[in-house]
């Protein structure tokens, strides 16, 4: 399909303004809209935000603390972003999530920039409009995929790590691809170690291991390892990285010594890779499944996109110009990160997030090539994949329509299904995906327009995040989080001086943030008795947060207690610990 739109490329400044403004609008919808209108999500976000809050309250920016003790699961760098936001805008859910949303947006824009100049595989297209389209497709997929949206709206370390790695990888490639522009190359190679330092300060050594593996394997494959090693001025690069990174590690070692070494280096890094920690195991194909889920429906074109790269043509790749190697570069980035985390014993869905930008760029390169193919390649495979794409959109529309009937019973949110049905959200969601279905059908039947099938996913996703997200997220918060948050907020008003607070039967870390104090977490009555017997209380009573069903079914129902507050499924009660110990 030939696009004679050369007149549009005569004003690149206007195209830049239109493109960046459009992408920023999409990012506002996906990452910023109603960012602070729901409470902190249990468990990880509530924990992470509380550590940052403690930094601000105690003015201790070296030693992370949570619930009255050290918390060295992550370095301090990620908390610094949140704490700085707290300093600038006040302590709130919006302030906590703002750095994450900004990082997600920065990657979207950097993906666009990289594809705009290097979004081709074999030969740079004569018509630069194809580069603009490829860049726009890539940026849209980056902004509108489930993984990037989910982690772009919650204040945890995953997006800060993935974003800093993605920016580092792309900045490095921009420098690598322009050997004829030493000034730009020098700036890129100078920014590269700064971004690596941020990644290491956010999550630890993994922040430098993953980029080194990806870049190193790429350079070895194209036969340019030592050439680029000296080109980046390694001593300067390493010096910048160490000067920015080491001070906190040295300070933490001096201040906290054995605790820092054992908890951060020992448990949070080495043991996570070699053994299963925190009860998060997974089979070797764990990330194949979750990676596919988090990139739906875009990911169904990934096999074709990999074939499109022709990475196995080793000699041809080695002879190609640097600026045409973005696809191979992203493949090395993807495969090294994917294999690394698949080999680790501990597995969590968020760990795979750093590969998302690489996958997106590979997909964008595929669509960019598809737009200017003449004649089209792999037409039958493409048609089969496109039909599967249509089926996915249709399934999303159908599931949305009947979603109320698919929701199981949840004691912590007993009215969710009923209120979801009354809200009309399932119908709106079904229509959103249904629009995508209609567009896909039209494009499928018109052979000359099939290369625009990506737009069906774009329209469906944009409609979903524009019209379904705004009412759905607050409803979920109201049904699942609000009552617990309200009862947690009452703790500071109800608790007596030196009176301890316990949470029994379930775990929600947001109680520490909203209750504004340390909390004892206990799993069941035996654990509760054991903790009570080991403590010396300064008061005759304690406060206890408990679910109503647990209270009724346990020994707690047989003792005298004062009901201080009740919010739906949760109760705040005051008891004498001796009544439990003597049972």
C-alpha positions in Angstrom: 0.0 0.0 0.0 1.6 3.3 -1.1 1.1 6.4 1.0 1.7 9.6 -1.0 1.7 11.9 2.0 5.0 13.6 1.4 3.4 17.0 2.0 3.0 16.1 5.7 6.7 15.5 6.1 7.6 19.0 4.8 6.8 20.4 8.2 8.5 18.1 10.7 8.2 20.7 13.5 4.4 20.5 13.2 4.5 16.7 13.1 6.6 16.7 16.3 4.2 19.0 18.0 1.1 17.0 16.9 2.8 13.6 17.7 4.1 14.6 21.2 0.9 16.4 22.1 -1.2 13.3 21.0 1.0 10.9 22.9 1.0 13.1 26.0 -2.8 13.2 25.9 -2.9 9.4 25.7 -0.5 9.1 28.6 -2.6 11.5 30.6 -5.5 9.2 30.1 -3.6 6.0 30.8 -1.3 7.0 33.6 -2.4 10.3 35.2 -6.2 10.5 35.0 -7.7 9.9 38.5 -4.2 8.8 39.7 -4.8 9.8 43.3 -8.6 9.2 43.7 -8.2 5.7 45.2 -6.3 4.5 48.3 -3.1 2.6 48.4 -3.3 -0.9 47.1 -2.4 -3.8 49.4 0.1 -5.2 49.8 3.2 -4.0 47.9 2.2 -0.5 47.1 1.1 0.3 50.6 4.4 -1.1 52.0 6.5 0.8 49.4 4.8 4.2 50.0 5.0 3.9 53.8 8.8 3.4 53.6 9.0 6.7 51.5 6.7 8.4 54.0 9.0 7.4 56.9 12.0 8.9 55.0 10.2 12.2 55.0 9.0 12.0 58.6 12.3 10.9 60.1 14.6 12.7 57.6 16.6 9.5 57.3 17.3 9.1 53.6 19.8 6.2 54.0 18.1 3.5 56.0 14.7 2.4 54.7 12.3 1.6 57.6 8.8 0.1 57.7 6.6 -0.9 60.6 9.3 0.1 63.1 12.1 -2.0 61.7 14.6 -1.9 58.8 13.3 -2.7 55.4 16.2 -3.5 53.0 14.3 -5.5 50.4 15.1 -2.6 48.0 17.7 0.1 47.9 16.8 3.6 49.0 16.8 5.1 45.4 13.2 4.2 44.5 11.9 5.7 47.8 13.8 8.9 47.1 11.6 9.6 44.0 8.4 9.2 46.1 9.8 11.1 49.1 10.9 14.0 46.9 7.4 14.0 45.4 6.0 14.1 49.0 8.3 17.1 49.7 7.1 19.0 46.7 3.4 18.2 46.6 2.6 16.8 50.1 2.0 13.3 51.3 -0.8 11.8 49.3 -1.6 8.9 47.0 -1.2 11.1 44.0 2.2 12.3 45.1 3.3 8.7 45.7 2.3 7.6 42.2 3.4 10.7 40.3 7.1 9.6 39.8 5.9 6.2 38.5 3.5 7.8 36.0 6.2 10.2 34.8 8.6 7.3 34.3 6.0 5.4 32.3 5.4 8.4 30.1 9.1 9.1 29.6 9.6 5.6 28.2 6.6 6.1 25.8 8.2 9.3 24.4 11.6 7.7 24.2 10.3 4.7 22.3 8.7 7.2 19.9 11.9 9.2 19.5 14.0 6.0 18.9 11.6 4.6 16.3 11.2 7.9 14.6 14.9 7.9 13.6 15.8 4.2 13.6 12.5 2.4 13.1 13.6 0.2 10.2 15.3 -3.1 9.8 17.0 -3.4 6.5 16.9 -0.1 4.7 15.8 3.3 5.6 12.5 4.1 3.8 12.6 6.9 1.2 9.4 8.3 2.5 10.0 9.4 6.1 6.3 9.3 6.9 6.7 5.5 7.4 9.1 6.3 10.2 6.6 8.6 11.8 3.9 5.9 11.5 6.2 3.2 12.9 7.1 5.5 15.8 3.5 6.4 16.5 2.5 2.7 16.4 5.3 1.8 18.8 4.5 4.6 21.2 0.8 3.7 21.2 1.5 0.0 21.9 3.8 1.2 24.7 1.2 3.3 26.3 -1.7 0.9 25.7 -0.7 -2.5 26.9 -2.0 -4.0 30.2 1.5 -4.3 31.8 2.6 -0.8 31.3 -0.8 0.6 32.4 -0.9 -1.5 35.5 2.6 -0.7 36.8 2.4 2.8 35.5 -0.3 3.6 38.0 1.0 2.0 41.2 3.8 3.3 43.4 6.2 0.3 43.4 9.7 -0.2 42.3 8.9 -2.2 39.1 8.2 0.7 36.8 11.0 2.8 38.2 13.5 -0.1 37.5 12.0 -1.0 34.1 11.8 2.6 33.0 15.3 3.5 34.0 16.6 0.3 32.2 14.5 1.1 29.1 15.8 4.7 29.0 19.4 3.5 29.5 19.1 0.9 26.7 17.5 3.3 24.2 19.8 6.1 25.0 22.7 3.8 24.5 21.4 2.7 21.1 20.8 6.3 20.0 24.5 6.9 20.6 25.6 3.7 19.1 23.6 4.3 15.9 25.2 7.7 15.2 29.0 7.2 15.0 29.0 10.1 12.5 27.7 12.5 15.2 30.3 12.5 18.0 28.6 15.2 20.0 25.2 13.4 20.2 27.0 10.1 20.8 29.0 11.6 23.6 25.9 13.0 25.3 24.1 9.6 25.0 27.1 7.7 26.3 27.3 10.2 29.2 23.7 9.8 30.1 23.8 6.0 29.9 25.7 5.4 33.2 23.5 7.9 35.0 20.4 5.9 34.1 22.2 2.7 35.1 23.0 4.2 38.4 19.3 5.1 38.9 18.3 1.5 38.1 20.8 0.1 40.6 19.7 2.6 43.3 16.1 1.6 42.7 16.4 -2.2 42.7 20.1 -3.3 43.2 22.7 -5.0 41.0 20.0 -6.3 38.6 19.8 -2.7 37.3 23.2 -3.0 35.7 23.3 -6.8 35.1 20.3 -6.8 32.7 21.6 -3.9 30.4 25.1 -5.3 30.4 23.8 -8.8 29.4 21.6 -7.3 26.6 24.1 -4.9 25.2 27.0 -7.3 25.6 25.3 -10.1 23.7 24.3 -7.7 21.0 27.8 -6.4 20.5 29.3 -9.8 20.5 26.7 -10.9 17.8 27.5 -8.0 15.5 31.2 -8.3 16.1 31.7 -4.8 17.6 32.3 -5.6 21.3 35.8 -4.2 21.7 35.1 -1.4 19.2 32.2 -0.1 21.2 33.8 -0.9 24.5 36.5 1.7 23.8 34.1 4.0 22.0 32.0 4.6 25.1 35.1 5.7 27.0 34.8 2.9 29.6 36.8 4.6 32.4 34.7 7.7 32.2 31.5 5.6 32.0 32.5 3.4 35.0 33.6 6.5 37.0 30.3 8.2 36.5 28.4 5.1 37.5 30.4 4.5 40.6 30.4 8.1 41.7 26.6 8.2 41.6 26.0 4.7 42.9 28.5 3.9 45.6 27.8 6.6 48.1 24.5 5.2 49.3 25.9 1.6 49.4 28.9 2.8 51.4 26.7 4.8 53.7 24.2 2.0 54.2 27.1 -0.4 55.0 28.6 2.0 57.5 25.3 2.8 59.2 23.6 -0.5 59.2 26.4 -3.0 58.5 25.3 -6.6 59.0 21.6 -5.9 58.6 22.2 -4.2 55.2 24.5 -7.0 53.9 22.4 -9.9 55.1 18.9 -8.6 54.2 19.7 -6.6 51.0 22.6 -8.4 49.4 21.9 -11.8 50.9 18.1 -12.2 50.8 16.8 -9.6 48.3 19.4 -10.3 45.6 21.3 -13.6 45.9 18.5 -15.7 47.5 15.8 -14.4 45.2 17.7 -15.8 42.2 18.9 -19.1 43.7 16.0 -20.1 46.0 12.3 -19.4 46.3 11.6 -16.6 48.8 8.4 -15.1 50.1 6.5 -18.1 48.7 6.8 -17.0 45.0 7.8 -20.1 43.0 7.0 -20.7 39.3 7.7 -23.2 36.5 10.2 -22.4 33.7 7.4 -21.2 31.4 6.0 -18.8 34.0 6.9 -15.7 32.1 5.8 -17.1 28.8 2.3 -17.2 30.2 2.3 -13.9 32.1 4.3 -12.1 29.4 1.6 -13.0 26.9 -1.2 -12.0 29.2 0.4 -8.6 30.0 0.9 -7.8 26.3 -2.5 -8.9 24.9 -3.7 -8.4 22.3 -0.6 -7.0 20.7 1.6 -10.0 21.6 -0.1 -12.4 19.1 1.9 -10.7 16.3 5.2 -11.3 18.2 6.1 -14.6 16.5 5.7 -12.9 13.1 7.6 -9.9 14.3 10.5 -12.1 15.3 10.6 -13.8 11.9 10.5 -10.3 10.4 13.8 -9.4 12.1 15.8 -12.1 10.3 18.3 -12.2 13.2 19.7 -15.5 12.1 21.2 -14.0 9.0 24.5 -13.4 10.8 26.7 -12.2 8.0 24.0 -9.8 6.6 23.5 -8.4 10.1 27.2 -7.9 10.7 27.5 -6.0 7.4 24.5 -3.8 8.0 24.8 -0.2 9.2 24.5 0.5 12.9 21.3 2.6 12.5 19.4 -0.4 11.0 20.1 -2.8 13.9 17.5 -1.6 16.3 15.4 -4.8 15.9 18.4 -7.1 16.7 19.4 -4.9 19.6 15.9 -5.2 21.1 15.8 -8.9 20.5 19.1 -9.3 22.5 17.6 -7.1 25.2 14.4 -9.2 25.2 16.0 -12.7 25.2 18.7 -12.1 27.8 16.2 -10.5 30.3 13.6 -13.2 29.6 16.1 -16.0 30.1 17.6 -14.4 33.2 14.3 -14.1 35.1 13.1 -17.5 33.8 16.2 -19.1 35.3 15.6 -17.4 38.7 13.9 -19.5 41.4 11.7 -16.7 42.7 9.2 -15.5 40.2 6.8 -12.6 40.2 4.7 -11.1 37.4 6.3 -7.7 37.7 9.8 -9.0 37.1 9.2 -9.4 33.4 8.3 -5.8 33.0 11.8 -4.7 31.8 11.3 -6.6 28.5 8.1 -4.7 27.6 9.8 -1.9 25.7 11.9 -4.3 23.7 8.9 -6.4 22.7 7.0 -3.2 21.8 9.7 -2.0 19.5 10.0 -5.4 17.8 6.2 -5.3 17.2 6.4 -1.7 15.9 9.1 -2.6 13.5 6.9 -5.4 12.2 4.0 -3.1 11.6 6.2 -0.5 10.0 7.5 -3.0 7.6 4.0 -4.3 7.0 2.8 -0.8 6.0 5.3 -0.5 3.1 5.5 -4.2 2.0 5.0 -4.7 -1.7 4.2 -7.5 -2.2 3.2 -8.6 1.3 5.1 -11.4 3.0 3.7 -14.3 5.1 0.2 -13.2 4.0 -1.5 -16.4 5.2 0.2 -16.4 8.6 -0.6 -12.8 9.0 -4.3 -13.4 8.1 -4.5 -16.2 10.6 -3.0 -14.1 13.3 -5.3 -11.2 12.4 -8.3 -13.5 12.7 -7.0 -14.6 16.1 -6.7 -10.9 17.0 -10.4 -10.5 16.1 -11.4 -13.4 18.3 -9.5 -11.9 21.2 -11.3 -8.6 20.9 -14.6 -10.4 20.5 -13.9 -12.5 23.6 -13.1 -9.4 25.6 -16.4 -7.8 24.5 -18.4 -10.9 25.5 -16.6 -11.4 28.8 -17.2 -7.8 29.6 -20.9 -8.1 29.0 -21.3 -11.1 31.3 -18.6 -10.1 33.8 -21.1 -9.7 36.6 -22.0 -13.4 36.4 -18.4 -14.4 36.5 -17.5 -12.7 39.8 -17.3 -15.2 42.7 -18.3 -14.5 46.3 -15.9 -12.3 48.1 -16.5 -11.7 51.8 -14.4 -8.5 51.8 -16.5 -7.0 48.9 -19.9 -8.7 49.1 -21.8 -6.1 47.1 -19.2 -5.7 44.3 -21.0 -7.8 41.7 -24.3 -6.1 42.3 -23.0 -2.6 42.2 -20.9 -3.4 39.1 -24.0 -4.4 37.3 -25.9 -1.3 38.4 -23.0 0.9 37.3 -23.4 0.0 33.6 -19.6 -0.6 33.4 -19.9 -4.1 31.8 -22.0 -2.7 29.0 -19.6 0.2 28.4 -16.6 -2.2 28.4 -18.4 -4.5 26.0 -19.1 -1.6 23.6 -15.5 -0.4 23.9 -14.1 -3.7 22.7 -17.0 -4.2 20.3 -15.9 -1.0 18.5 -12.5 -2.7 18.1 -14.2 -5.8 16.7 -16.1 -3.8 14.1 -13.0 -2.0 13.0 -11.1 -5.3 12.8 -13.8 -6.8 10.7 -13.9 -3.9 8.2 -10.1 -4.0 7.9 -10.0 -7.8 7.4 -12.5 -7.7 4.6 -10.7 -4.9 2.8 -7.4 -6.6 1.8 -5.6 -3.4 1.1 -6.3 -2.1 4.6 -5.2 -5.1 6.6 -1.9 -3.5 7.4 -3.9 -1.1 9.6 -5.3 -3.8 11.8 -3.2 -2.5 14.7 -5.7 0.4 14.8 -8.5 -1.9 15.9 -6.6 -2.7 19.1 -5.7 0.9 19.6 -9.3 2.1 19.4 -10.6 -0.7 21.6 -7.9 -0.1 24.2 -8.2 3.7 24.1 -12.0 3.5 24.5 -11.6 1.0 27.4 -9.1 3.2 29.4 -11.1 6.4 28.6 -14.6 5.2 29.5 -14.2 2.1 31.6 -11.2 2.8 33.8 -12.5 6.1 35.3 -15.6 4.5 36.9 -14.2 1.0 37.4 -11.2 1.8 39.5 -13.0 3.9 42.1 -15.7 1.2 42.3 -13.1 -1.4 43.0 -11.5 0.8 45.6 -14.9 1.5 47.2 -15.8 -2.2 47.4 -12.5 -3.7 48.3 -10.4 -1.0 50.0 -12.5 1.8 51.3 -14.0 0.1 54.4 -10.6 -1.2 55.5 -9.0 2.2 54.9 -11.7 3.9 56.9 -11.2 1.6 59.9 -7.5 2.1 59.7 -7.9 5.9 59.7 -9.9 5.6 62.9 -7.0 3.9 64.8 -5.2 7.2 65.7 -8.4 8.5 67.2 -9.2 5.4 69.1 -5.8 4.1 70.3 -4.6 4.9 73.8 -1.1 6.0 74.5 1.3 3.1 74.3 -1.5 0.8 73.3 -0.4 -1.7 70.6 -2.4 -2.6 67.5 -2.8 -6.1 66.0 -4.2 -7.2 62.7 -5.3 -10.9 62.7 -6.4 -13.4 60.1 -5.3 -11.5 57.0 -2.6 -9.2 55.8 -3.0 -5.6 54.5 0.0 -3.4 54.8 -2.0 -0.2 54.2 -3.0 -0.2 57.9 0.5 1.0 58.8 0.2 4.0 56.4 -3.4 5.0 57.2 -3.1 4.0 60.9 0.1 6.0 61.2 1.8 3.5 63.6 3.4 0.2 63.8 1.1 -2.9 63.6 1.6 -6.5 64.8 0.6 -8.9 62.0 -0.6 -12.3 63.1 -1.9 -15.2 61.0 -4.2 -17.0 63.4 -5.1 -17.6 67.0 -2.1 -19.8 67.8 0.3 -17.2 66.4 -1.7 -14.5 68.2 -1.4 -16.3 71.6 2.3 -16.9 71.0 3.0 -13.2 70.3 0.9 -12.1 73.3 2.8 -14.4 75.6 6.2 -13.1 74.4 5.4 -9.5 74.8 5.4 -7.2 77.8 2.6 -4.7 77.4 2.7 -1.2 78.8 -1.1 -1.1 78.9 -3.9 -3.5 80.0 -5.6 -3.5 76.6 -4.7 -3.8 72.9 -6.5 -2.8 69.7 -7.4 -5.5 67.2 -8.5 -5.2 63.6 -10.3 -8.3 62.5 -12.8 -9.5 59.8 -16.3 -10.1 61.2 -16.3 -13.8 60.0 -13.0 -14.5 61.7 -14.2 -12.9 64.9 -17.4 -15.0 64.9 -15.6 -18.3 64.1 -12.7 -17.9 66.5 -12.2 -17.8 70.3 -12.4 -14.1 70.1 -16.2 -14.4 70.1 -16.1 -15.9 73.6 -14.3 -13.1 75.3 -15.4 -9.6 76.3 -14.4 -6.9 73.9 -15.3 -3.3 73.2 -16.5 -2.7 69.6 -14.9 0.6 68.7 -15.8 0.7 65.0 -17.3 -1.4 62.3 -16.9 -0.9 58.6 -18.6 -3.5 56.4 -16.6 -6.7 56.8 -14.0 -5.2 59.3 -14.2 -4.5 63.0 -11.9 -2.5 65.3 -12.1 -3.9 68.9 -10.3 -3.4 72.2 -9.5 -6.5 74.3 -7.5 -7.5 77.3 -4.6 -9.7 76.1 -4.8 -11.7 79.3 -8.2 -13.0 78.3 -6.7 -14.6 75.2 -3.6 -15.9 77.0 -5.7 -17.5 79.7 -8.0 -19.3 77.2 
